[in-house]
């Protein structure tokens, strides 16, 4: 079993009960499962080794926070081995869907097996400290294969890399979901050049969605994340039918603090200020994307 990376911060052992109660059927649309490493080894190409965060802990947290479903995203520490993800999906009784990581050599049989387990998209990671650089044509080959299954694509990049990644995103088929608000520099403010460019990029095409998640990663001020709230609120108000929200549990590679998931849930009414918008953010949009047969 691999040792956790020195200095890695494990997830909060006892988050508080949130004051905000999500609507019935709410979806935590961005979370992960890690290991346990003794059963599902971490990838040899990984840039970090996390603490184990198994499916049982995730589902326990889901219920505690008042959510009904999860969209579980494969993280870079497991690489292209989606076994832990598939195990969680198959144990969820249909209450979880997945985002996998696959290579350009993935065949139709593997994709069909992932689809049967509940996978509905793939993730392309462009964050240089987390993954090695991949040529854009590799991502395009993968996208062409998964498009046949009706899957969407999740992209993860930092704000300063928008100009580099945007041409590829425009060429990708189907819905493309940007993780964590495109990771803006919040010190520039919502009227800063970087965030305005990101907003205009999203406005180009209704296929582009965004997750208004991870204030804990973007903040400079710290909890309760007052410096990040205006960014998420701006996205929710401008693109109410193309936004998703998630905890990002178990918060891999956090350096500044261990987020309290209950406190993160209490940010939701500050970024989605009406019941109608919260319904779209937490129920209607993720159901349309992950459970279209039920939406």
C-alpha positions as CSV (number, residue, x, y, z in Angstrom):
1,X,0.0,0.0,0.0
2,X,1.3,3.4,-0.9
3,X,2.1,6.1,1.7
4,X,0.2,9.3,1.5
5,X,2.2,12.2,0.1
6,X,3.9,14.1,2.9
7,X,1.9,17.2,3.9
8,X,-1.3,15.9,2.2
9,X,-4.4,17.2,4.1
10,X,-7.0,14.4,4.8
11,X,-10.6,15.4,4.4
12,X,-12.6,16.9,7.3
13,X,-13.4,14.1,9.8
14,X,-16.6,15.7,11.1
15,X,-18.2,18.4,9.0
16,X,-21.0,20.4,10.5
17,X,-24.6,19.9,9.5
18,X,-25.3,22.7,6.9
19,X,-28.0,25.3,7.7
20,X,-29.1,25.3,4.1
21,X,-31.3,22.3,3.1
22,X,-30.9,21.4,-0.6
23,X,-34.0,20.7,-2.6
24,X,-35.3,17.2,-3.0
25,X,-33.3,15.2,-5.5
26,X,-30.2,17.5,-5.3
27,X,-27.0,16.3,-6.9
28,X,-23.4,16.7,-5.7
29,X,-22.1,17.0,-9.2
30,X,-18.4,16.9,-8.5
31,X,-16.8,14.5,-6.0
32,X,-14.3,11.7,-6.0
33,X,-13.5,8.3,-4.6
34,X,-9.9,7.3,-3.8
35,X,-9.0,3.7,-3.2
36,X,-8.8,2.2,-0.8
37,X,-5.3,1.8,-2.1
38,X,-5.0,-1.8,-0.9
39,X,-8.0,-2.7,-3.1
40,X,-7.7,-0.1,-5.9
41,X,-4.0,0.9,-6.3
42,X,-3.2,4.4,-7.3
43,X,-1.7,5.0,-10.7
44,X,2.1,4.7,-11.1
45,X,2.0,8.0,-13.2
46,X,0.3,10.0,-10.4
47,X,1.7,13.3,-9.1
48,X,0.4,12.7,-5.6
49,X,-0.8,9.9,-3.3
50,X,-4.0,10.9,-1.5
51,X,-5.6,9.5,1.7
52,X,-8.1,6.8,1.1
53,X,-11.6,8.1,0.5
54,X,-13.8,5.1,-0.2
55,X,-17.3,5.0,-1.6
56,X,-18.8,4.3,1.8
57,X,-17.5,7.6,3.2
58,X,-18.8,9.5,0.1
59,X,-22.3,8.1,0.3
60,X,-22.4,8.7,4.1
61,X,-21.4,12.4,3.4
62,X,-24.1,12.7,0.7
63,X,-26.8,11.6,3.0
64,X,-25.5,13.8,5.9
65,X,-25.4,16.9,3.7
66,X,-28.9,16.4,2.4
67,X,-28.1,15.3,-1.2
68,X,-29.7,12.5,-3.1
69,X,-27.2,11.7,-5.9
70,X,-23.5,12.1,-6.9
71,X,-21.6,12.6,-10.1
72,X,-18.2,11.0,-9.3
73,X,-15.2,12.3,-11.2
74,X,-12.1,10.2,-11.9
75,X,-9.1,12.0,-10.5
76,X,-5.5,11.9,-11.8
77,X,-4.2,9.8,-8.9
78,X,-6.0,6.8,-10.3
79,X,-5.0,7.6,-13.9
80,X,-6.9,5.6,-16.6
81,X,-7.7,2.7,-14.2
82,X,-11.4,3.4,-13.5
83,X,-11.9,0.4,-11.2
84,X,-12.6,2.4,-8.0
85,X,-15.0,4.6,-9.9
86,X,-16.9,1.7,-11.4
87,X,-17.0,0.0,-8.1
88,X,-18.6,3.0,-6.5
89,X,-21.1,3.4,-9.4
90,X,-22.2,-0.2,-9.2
91,X,-22.7,0.1,-5.4
92,X,-24.8,3.3,-5.7
93,X,-28.1,1.7,-6.7
94,X,-28.3,4.1,-9.7
95,X,-27.8,7.2,-7.5
96,X,-24.3,8.0,-8.9
97,X,-23.0,8.6,-12.4
98,X,-19.4,8.8,-13.4
99,X,-16.8,10.8,-15.3
100,X,-13.9,8.5,-16.4
101,X,-10.4,9.1,-17.7
102,X,-9.5,7.0,-20.8
103,X,-6.7,6.9,-23.3
104,X,-6.8,7.3,-27.1
105,X,-6.5,3.5,-27.4
106,X,-9.7,2.8,-25.5
107,X,-11.9,0.4,-27.5
108,X,-15.7,0.2,-27.8
109,X,-16.0,-2.8,-25.5
110,X,-14.4,-0.9,-22.7
111,X,-16.5,2.2,-23.3
112,X,-19.7,0.1,-23.4
113,X,-18.7,-1.5,-20.1
114,X,-18.1,1.9,-18.5
115,X,-21.4,3.1,-19.9
116,X,-23.2,0.1,-18.4
117,X,-21.7,0.9,-15.0
118,X,-23.0,4.5,-15.2
119,X,-20.2,6.6,-16.8
120,X,-21.5,9.5,-18.8
121,X,-18.4,11.5,-19.7
122,X,-14.7,11.8,-19.8
123,X,-12.3,14.3,-18.2
124,X,-9.5,16.1,-19.9
125,X,-7.0,17.6,-17.4
126,X,-4.7,20.4,-18.5
127,X,-3.4,21.4,-15.0
128,X,0.3,21.0,-15.5
129,X,1.2,20.3,-11.9
130,X,-1.2,17.3,-11.9
131,X,-0.7,15.6,-15.2
132,X,1.9,15.4,-18.0
133,X,1.1,17.3,-21.2
134,X,-1.1,15.5,-23.7
135,X,-1.2,16.6,-27.4
136,X,-4.6,18.0,-28.3
137,X,-5.1,15.6,-31.1
138,X,-5.2,12.8,-28.5
139,X,-8.1,14.4,-26.8
140,X,-9.9,14.9,-30.1
141,X,-9.6,11.2,-30.9
142,X,-11.0,10.3,-27.5
143,X,-13.8,12.8,-27.9
144,X,-14.8,11.3,-31.2
145,X,-15.1,7.8,-29.6
146,X,-17.2,8.8,-26.6
147,X,-19.5,11.1,-28.7
148,X,-21.0,7.9,-30.1
149,X,-22.3,7.1,-26.6
150,X,-23.7,10.6,-26.1
151,X,-21.2,11.3,-23.3
152,X,-20.1,14.8,-22.4
153,X,-16.6,16.1,-21.8
154,X,-15.2,17.7,-18.6
155,X,-12.2,20.0,-18.9
156,X,-10.0,21.2,-16.1
157,X,-7.6,24.1,-16.6
158,X,-6.3,27.2,-14.8
159,X,-7.5,30.6,-15.7
160,X,-4.3,31.7,-17.3
161,X,-4.4,28.8,-19.7
162,X,-7.8,29.6,-21.3
163,X,-6.4,31.0,-24.5
164,X,-4.3,27.8,-25.0
165,X,-7.2,25.4,-24.2
166,X,-10.2,27.3,-25.8
167,X,-9.4,26.4,-29.5
168,X,-9.5,22.7,-28.6
169,X,-12.7,23.0,-26.5
170,X,-14.4,24.7,-29.5
171,X,-13.6,21.7,-31.7
172,X,-14.9,19.1,-29.2
173,X,-18.3,17.5,-29.9
174,X,-21.3,17.8,-27.6
175,X,-21.5,19.4,-24.2
176,X,-18.2,20.5,-22.5
177,X,-18.3,21.2,-18.8
178,X,-15.5,23.4,-17.3
179,X,-14.4,22.5,-13.8
180,X,-14.2,25.0,-10.9
181,X,-15.2,28.2,-12.7
182,X,-12.2,27.9,-14.9
183,X,-10.0,28.7,-11.9
184,X,-10.0,32.5,-12.0
185,X,-7.5,34.7,-10.1
186,X,-10.0,36.1,-7.6
187,X,-7.7,39.0,-6.7
188,X,-8.5,40.5,-10.1
189,X,-12.2,40.8,-9.3
190,X,-15.2,39.8,-11.4
191,X,-14.4,42.7,-13.7
192,X,-10.9,41.6,-14.3
193,X,-9.6,40.8,-17.7
194,X,-9.3,37.1,-17.1
195,X,-12.7,36.4,-15.7
196,X,-14.4,38.6,-18.3
197,X,-12.7,36.6,-21.0
198,X,-13.9,33.4,-19.4
199,X,-17.5,34.7,-19.3
200,X,-17.4,35.7,-22.9
201,X,-16.0,32.3,-23.8
202,X,-18.9,30.5,-22.1
203,X,-21.3,32.9,-23.9
204,X,-20.0,31.8,-27.3
205,X,-21.8,28.4,-27.3
206,X,-24.7,26.9,-25.3
207,X,-22.7,23.6,-25.3
208,X,-20.3,25.1,-22.7
209,X,-21.3,24.5,-19.1
210,X,-19.4,25.3,-15.9
211,X,-19.2,24.0,-12.3
212,X,-19.5,26.8,-9.7
213,X,-17.5,24.7,-7.3
214,X,-14.3,24.9,-5.1
215,X,-14.4,28.3,-3.5
216,X,-11.9,26.7,-1.1
217,X,-9.4,26.3,-3.9
218,X,-9.8,29.8,-5.3
219,X,-10.0,31.9,-2.2
220,X,-7.3,34.2,-0.9
221,X,-9.4,35.4,2.1
222,X,-10.3,31.9,3.4
223,X,-13.7,30.8,4.8
224,X,-16.5,31.8,4.4
225,X,-15.1,32.6,0.9
226,X,-16.5,36.1,0.5
227,X,-13.9,36.8,-2.2
228,X,-15.1,33.9,-4.4
229,X,-18.9,34.3,-4.0
230,X,-19.2,37.1,-6.6
231,X,-17.6,34.9,-9.3
232,X,-19.9,32.0,-8.7
233,X,-23.0,34.2,-8.5
234,X,-22.1,36.0,-11.8
235,X,-21.9,32.6,-13.5
236,X,-25.1,31.3,-12.0
237,X,-27.0,34.5,-12.9
238,X,-25.7,34.6,-16.5
239,X,-25.9,30.9,-17.3
240,X,-28.6,29.5,-15.0
241,X,-29.3,26.5,-17.3
242,X,-25.6,25.5,-17.7
243,X,-24.2,25.5,-14.2
244,X,-23.5,22.6,-11.8
245,X,-22.4,22.5,-8.2
246,X,-20.3,20.0,-6.3
247,X,-18.4,19.5,-3.0
248,X,-15.1,18.3,-4.6
249,X,-14.9,15.9,-1.6
250,X,-12.4,14.7,-0.5
251,X,-10.6,17.9,-1.6
252,X,-7.4,16.5,-2.9
253,X,-4.2,18.6,-2.7
254,X,-5.6,21.4,-0.6
255,X,-2.7,23.3,0.9
256,X,-4.3,26.2,2.9
257,X,-6.9,24.5,5.0
258,X,-9.2,21.5,5.4
259,X,-12.7,22.5,4.0
260,X,-15.8,21.8,6.1
261,X,-18.3,20.3,3.6
262,X,-21.2,21.7,5.6
263,X,-19.8,25.2,5.3
264,X,-19.4,24.7,1.6
265,X,-23.1,23.7,1.3
266,X,-24.0,26.9,3.1
267,X,-22.3,28.9,0.3
268,X,-25.0,27.7,-2.2
269,X,-27.8,30.2,-1.2
270,X,-25.2,33.0,-1.5
271,X,-24.4,32.2,-5.1
272,X,-27.9,31.1,-6.2
273,X,-30.1,33.5,-4.5
274,X,-33.6,32.3,-5.5
275,X,-35.3,28.9,-5.0
276,X,-35.8,28.6,-8.8
277,X,-32.2,29.1,-9.6
278,X,-31.1,26.7,-6.8
279,X,-33.5,24.1,-8.2
280,X,-31.9,24.4,-11.6
281,X,-28.3,24.4,-10.2
282,X,-28.8,21.4,-7.9
283,X,-31.5,19.3,-9.6
284,X,-32.7,20.2,-13.1
285,X,-29.3,20.8,-14.7
286,X,-27.4,17.7,-13.3
287,X,-30.4,15.5,-14.0
288,X,-30.6,16.7,-17.6
289,X,-26.9,15.9,-18.0
290,X,-26.4,12.7,-16.0
291,X,-29.9,11.1,-15.8
292,X,-31.6,12.4,-19.0
293,X,-33.9,9.4,-19.1
294,X,-35.4,10.6,-15.8
295,X,-35.2,14.3,-16.3
